[in-house]
Amino acid sequence: MKFKIKNPERFFFEPKELLVNLINMYANMADLEVFRKNVVSDGRSYSDETFAKAVKIINSTKKGISVLPENKEKFELLATQLKDLKALA
């Protein structure tokens, strides 16, 4: 989230496309309990704040990020489940 580079196109860095791909990946794995547990247990892959920010970004009409509605819904639910799971740990 804090990664900034000059001329991102020079490096073929597409942050919006990367976010959509990550949202889709997490949405596809959201139903797997072992996946949810592993995400929460890996501090490098999960923080409540990062997932909340991702939810905010995909719901913003100003950002121009297009995620399939079913994947958006799955990701939002996953973010809530992960936050709850982390609170129990």
VEXSEDO-242774 format. One line per 2 residues: number of its first residue (from 0); their letters; for each residue x, y negated, z negated of N, C-alpha, C, O. Coordinates in steps of 0.001 Angstrom, whole numbers. Each point is the difference from the previous one (the first is absolute). Layout:
BEGIN
NUM) a) X:Y:Z:X:Y:Z:X:Y:Z:X:Y:Z ~ ...
//
This chain:
BEGIN
0) mk) 815:1185:0:-815:-1185:0:861:-1252:0:-442:-1066:428 ~ 1646:1193:-898:871:-1165:-58:1044:25:1100:896:-844:39
2) fk) -1014:1811:851:981:159:1057:-285:-988:1118:-1050:73:639 ~ 1969:-993:-398:-146:-997:1064:1229:64:900:1136:77:-470
4) ik) -1391:-110:1766:1111:-57:944:-313:-1040:1061:-1157:-245:340 ~ 2217:-356:170:-160:-933:1108:-108:799:1284:690:1004:177
6) np) -1545:-1446:704:-198:662:1289:-328:1489:-146:745:843:499 ~ -1840:-510:-1171:-320:1416:-219:-184:791:1294:237:1207:37
8) er) -659:-1895:1023:-180:696:1277:1331:527:547:24:976:750 ~ 1050:-1605:-1117:1327:451:428:287:1408:-528:704:781:640
10) ff) -1252:-474:-1799:221:1297:-631:-1216:914:152:-60:1072:-603 ~ -901:-1504:1408:-1241:754:217:-730:241:-1328:-608:1049:-212
12) fe) 684:-2046:-670:-646:75:-1309:-1399:-587:113:-157:-1192:266 ~ -851:2019:-465:-1396:-406:125:-703:279:-1331:-576:1073:-176
14) pk) 615:-2021:-760:-547:267:-1335:-1495:327:-14:-434:831:-798 ~ -348:-1456:1648:-1435:300:28:-239:1430:468:-820:718:-572
16) el) 1526:-317:1595:-127:1375:506:488:1006:-1040:-593:1065:-169 ~ 1664:-1407:-515:528:862:-1052:-1025:159:-1126:-204:1107:-498
18) lv) -442:-2205:95:-1015:72:-1050:-1173:875:429:-476:819:-786 ~ 9:-979:2007:-1116:820:501:389:1478:-27:-798:843:-408
20) nl) 2001:-531:834:459:1395:-10:65:558:-1422:-383:1145:-238 ~ 865:-1947:-697:66:448:-1394:-1395:188:-584:-253:979:-703
22) in) -652:-1909:989:-1376:114:-482:-624:1289:529:-629:744:-753 ~ 803:-484:2047:-556:1213:612:600:1264:-612:-712:974:-244
24) my) 2013:-992:-2:651:1161:-591:-529:257:-1412:-373:1125:-333 ~ 344:-2161:-485:-509:159:-1365:-1467:421:12:-403:836:-808
26) an) -397:-1395:1701:-1420:359:96:-157:1475:360:-872:683:-538 ~ 1707:-196:1440:-83:1401:412:409:970:-1112:-449:1146:-21
28) ma) 1285:-1597:-884:478:866:-1082:-771:-229:-1302:229:706:-982 ~ -1122:-1665:962:-672:-441:-1227:-773:1102:-713:-145:-49:-1222
30) dl) -345:1020:1938:-810:1063:-606:836:1053:-739:-549:838:-716 ~ 1840:-881:886:871:1011:-606:471:-454:-1386:741:-974:-131
32) ev) -1184:1694:-889:341:-351:-1378:1509:-7:-229:523:-887:-676 ~ 170:1862:1230:1448:78:-178:678:-1228:626:999:-488:-529
34) fr) -1525:-5:1631:543:-1201:628:-161:-1198:-933:945:-760:-214 ~ -2149:596:-340:-257:-1132:-903:934:50:-1206:559:-1023:-395
36) kn) -389:2192:-185:876:137:-1166:1447:-332:351:698:-656:-774 ~ -255:1108:1936:1376:-265:417:228:-1472:303:1067:-537:-299
38) vv) -2043:-112:883:141:-1436:283:179:-764:-1300:913:-818:-124 ~ -1780:1080:-847:58:-721:-1275:1293:289:-759:545:-883:-662
40) sd) -61:2106:759:1202:368:-751:1280:-555:632:1047:-7:-647 ~ -1113:-453:1883:1181:-535:687:-61:-1531:-26:-707:-621:794
42) gr) 1451:41:-1707:11:-1451:-149:430:-760:1245:-315:-1182:138 ~ 1022:1830:763:428:-658:1236:-1152:-148:986:9:-902:838
44) sy) -1000:1784:-936:-1093:37:972:-1269:-675:-482:-904:-256:795 ~ 822:-38:-2089:-1276:-486:-513:148:-1105:-1031:823:74:-912
46) sd) -1642:-1095:1086:-248:-989:-1049:-1433:-484:202:-468:-148:1129 ~ -211:-93:-2237:-1384:-486:70:-85:-1263:844:-907:-156:817
48) et) 1861:-738:-1025:-19:-1293:676:142:137:1516:-676:-699:755 ~ 1547:1593:-316:215:180:1440:-1242:565:673:-380:-448:1081
50) fa) -247:1419:-1709:-1206:581:585:-1144:-1004:-16:-781:-62:949 ~ 672:-727:-2017:-1045:-1033:-63:219:-1041:1090:-956:-463:623
52) ka) 2198:100:-394:312:-970:1063:-328:590:1370:-525:-705:862 ~ 823:1970:-650:-320:653:1276:-1511:-7:234:-456:-261:1114
54) vk) -319:546:-2158:-1462:-21:119:-465:-1407:370:-867:-173:857 ~ 1447:-817:-1504:-372:-1394:283:326:-364:1453:-795:-658:672
56) ii) 1948:1082:-200:424:-314:1372:-920:662:1022:-403:-642:970 ~ 68:1906:-1169:-833:682:1001:-1445:-495:-26:-746:217:955
58) ns) 348:-876:-2036:-1348:-569:-67:-55:-1456:433:-1081:-580:98 ~ 2232:-10:160:60:-1394:417:-290:-121:1498:612:691:814
60) tk) -1531:-1556:-465:-284:-221:1421:1062:-887:632:109:-49:1225 ~ 666:-643:-2027:1031:-918:501:1283:709:420:775:-545:785
62) kg) -545:1736:-1291:1257:705:267:21:718:1350:1072:301:525 ~ -2239:-29:32:-60:653:1308:485:1440:-9:598:467:969
64) is) -855:226:-2053:421:1399:-104:-1235:875:141:-979:-148:-731 ~ 1052:1055:1683:-1149:844:305:236:1435:-468:858:711:524
66) vl) -1637:-309:-1518:56:1359:-532:-1389:594:177:-1003:-675:-232 ~ 944:1932:640:-1293:660:134:-769:-105:-1315:579:189:-1070
68) pe) -1872:-486:1138:-790:-167:-1236:95:1186:-959:82:-194:-1213 ~ -92:1405:1736:79:1162:-887:1363:91:-686:86:431:-1150
70) nk) 978:-834:1845:1325:10:-615:137:-1129:-1019:651:159:-1032 ~ -1266:-1288:1331:9:-1109:-957:-708:419:-1288:485:-259:-1101
72) ek) -1620:900:1254:-767:463:-1161:783:1038:-809:38:-62:-1228 ~ 582:1010:1922:789:1028:-678:1184:-621:-742:318:399:-1120
74) fe) 327:-1373:1751:1164:-633:-624:-407:-802:-1232:687:27:-1021 ~ -1799:-737:1120:-480:-771:-1150:-317:929:-1178:345:-294:-1144
76) ll) -998:1405:1436:-306:981:-1042:1293:582:-571:132:158:-1214 ~ 808:155:2082:1285:539:-435:710:-987:-925:539:402:-1031
78) at) -531:-1677:1381:657:-1009:-839:-597:-1:-1403:731:-102:-985 ~ -2032:212:891:-679:57:-1302:373:1277:-742:298:-36:-1194
80) ql) -313:1161:1898:331:1281:-626:1439:8:-516:273:508:-1087 ~ 638:-1070:1871:1402:-29:-411:194:-874:-1231:755:352:-907
82) kd) -1431:-1477:878:98:-895:-1160:-516:711:-1250:621:-76:-1061 ~ -1754:763:1184:-565:750:-1126:930:1132:-425:199:229:-1193
84) lk) 363:472:2160:899:1109:-290:1252:-490:-717:490:652:-923 ~ 17:-1787:1344:1204:-563:-628:-307:-403:-1444:841:171:-883
86) al) -2026:-700:641:-394:-404:-1346:-65:1198:-952:242:-136:-1199 ~ -570:1301:1743:-82:1209:-821:1367:594:-320:158:745:-967
88) a) 819:-1087:1792:1346:594:-163:753:-584:-1181:1136:394:-264
//
